[in-house]
């Protein structure tokens, strides 16, 4: 089984998406994320908390989150769908790598949706940031590190939406 048969796009499309989003991701990294990271480190020093580990995870999360909206390419659009499986959609949004593995293993059923580009909306950005905030509350003991996950993850997701024209400033 080929991965390209599971993802409703060719690897040429994936490569062009990577090139298209890569430029804006680099710009955002340089002009937004680095200044935020410096401020984050300074605040960490002021409140006497080690934040380098959460900053590193934040950078990784920024990169990953920049591609999260494209997980909706794993869904199958069916216009005459009577009921969408919202649990499956949210699970894909929150636990993407696990569900991608599950899809590749051939053990899963398709996730049907009524419209294409399901995750390309501000509502899903808010849901994703809320999930990251909950994860931060579980794993971190202070407010600064707790807020780092939705900050960096949300910034990556928003950068993707901006590039695709779904978010305007």
C-alpha positions in Angstrom: 0.0 0.0 0.0 1.3 3.4 -1.0 1.0 6.4 1.3 0.0 8.5 -1.7 -3.1 6.3 -2.1 -4.2 7.3 1.4 -3.5 11.0 1.0 -5.7 12.5 -1.7 -2.8 14.3 -3.2 0.4 13.4 -5.0 3.8 13.9 -3.6 4.3 16.6 -6.2 1.5 18.5 -4.5 3.0 17.8 -1.1 6.3 19.2 -2.3 4.7 22.3 -3.8 2.8 22.9 -0.5 6.1 22.6 1.4 7.8 25.1 -0.9 4.8 27.5 -0.8 4.4 27.4 3.0 8.1 27.1 3.7 8.8 30.7 2.6 6.2 32.2 4.8 7.1 29.9 7.7 10.7 31.0 7.4 9.6 34.7 7.3 7.4 34.2 10.4 10.2 32.3 12.2 12.6 35.2 11.6 10.4 38.2 12.1 7.8 37.0 14.6 8.9 33.8 16.4 12.5 34.8 17.1 11.5 38.1 18.8 8.8 36.2 20.8 11.4 33.6 21.8 13.8 36.2 23.1 11.0 37.9 25.0 9.9 34.4 26.3 13.5 33.7 27.5 13.7 37.2 29.2 10.4 36.7 31.0 11.7 33.2 32.1 14.8 34.8 33.6 12.8 37.4 35.3 10.4 34.9 37.0 13.4 32.5 37.5 12.0 29.6 35.5 13.9 27.4 33.1 12.0 27.7 29.8 14.5 26.5 27.3 12.9 23.0 27.1 9.4 24.5 26.5 10.9 26.9 24.0 12.4 24.0 22.1 9.1 22.1 22.1 7.4 25.4 21.0 9.7 25.6 18.0 8.9 22.0 17.0 5.2 22.6 17.6 5.3 25.8 15.4 6.8 23.7 12.5 4.3 20.8 13.0 1.3 23.1 13.4 2.2 24.9 10.1 1.1 21.7 8.4 -1.8 20.5 10.6 -4.5 22.2 8.5 -3.5 19.9 5.6 -4.4 16.9 7.6 -7.9 17.5 6.2 -6.6 16.0 2.9 -7.0 12.6 4.6 -10.7 13.2 4.7 -13.1 12.1 2.0 -15.6 14.7 0.7 -19.1 13.4 0.3 -21.7 16.0 -0.6 -24.8 13.9 0.3 -23.5 13.0 3.7 -26.2 12.8 6.3 -24.1 13.0 9.4 -20.4 14.0 9.8 -18.3 12.2 12.3 -17.1 15.1 14.4 -15.3 12.9 16.9 -13.1 11.5 14.1 -12.4 14.9 12.7 -11.4 16.3 16.1 -9.3 13.2 16.8 -7.5 13.8 13.5 -6.9 17.4 14.3 -5.6 16.8 17.8 -3.8 13.4 17.3 -2.8 13.7 13.7 0.4 11.5 13.8 -1.4 8.7 15.6 -4.3 8.7 13.2 -2.0 8.9 10.1 -0.2 5.8 11.4 -3.6 4.1 11.9 -4.6 5.1 8.3 -1.4 3.7 6.9 -1.8 0.4 8.7 -5.0 -0.1 6.8 -7.1 -0.6 9.9 -9.2 2.6 9.7 -12.3 3.6 7.9 -12.4 6.9 6.0 -13.4 10.1 7.6 -16.2 11.6 5.6 -16.9 15.4 5.5 -19.3 17.6 3.6 -16.8 20.2 2.4 -13.1 20.2 1.3 -10.5 22.0 3.4 -12.3 21.3 6.6 -9.5 22.3 8.9 -8.9 25.6 7.1 -10.9 27.8 9.4 -10.5 30.0 12.4 -12.9 27.7 14.4 -10.5 24.8 14.1 -7.6 27.1 14.9 -9.4 28.0 18.1 -10.1 24.3 18.9 -6.5 23.4 18.2 -5.2 26.2 20.5 -7.7 25.1 23.2 -6.4 21.5 23.0 -2.8 22.8 23.2 -3.7 24.9 26.3 -5.2 21.8 27.9 -2.0 19.8 27.2 0.1 22.7 28.6 -2.0 22.7 31.8 -1.5 19.0 32.2 2.3 18.9 31.6 3.6 22.3 32.8 3.5 23.8 36.3 3.7 27.5 35.5 1.6 29.9 33.3 4.5 30.9 31.0 5.2 27.4 29.8 1.5 26.5 29.8 0.8 29.3 27.4 3.8 28.5 25.2 2.1 25.5 23.5 -1.0 27.4 22.2 1.2 30.4 21.4 3.7 28.6 19.2 1.2 26.0 17.9 -1.4 28.6 17.1 1.1 30.8 15.4 2.1 27.9 13.1 -1.5 27.1 12.3 -2.4 30.7 11.7 0.6 31.1 9.4 -0.7 28.3 7.3 -4.2 29.7 7.2 -2.8 33.1 6.2 -0.8 31.6 3.4 -3.9 29.8 2.0 -6.0 33.0 2.2 -8.3 31.8 5.0 -7.0 34.3 7.5 -6.5 38.0 6.8 -5.0 40.7 8.8 
